[in-house]
């Protein structure tokens, strides 16, 4: 299983599935990350956290802990 945390800078991936549940999953979905959406990894902070992503035409910063819950293909 490949998660968003494993994606390298410059790659574009599609969301296959969201793991986890409750308020955390709801927050991720509210940010526009849903099944089938393409995500481009723009850059990663020097210490590896957070990641900067392009999703649905806007920029989003996401912690690695949250990125681990997003399965991509």
Secondary structure, 3 states (H helix, E strand, C coil): CCEHHHCCCCCEEEEEEECCCHHHHHHHHHCCCCCCCEEEEEEECCCCCCEEEEECCEEEEECHHHHCCEEEC
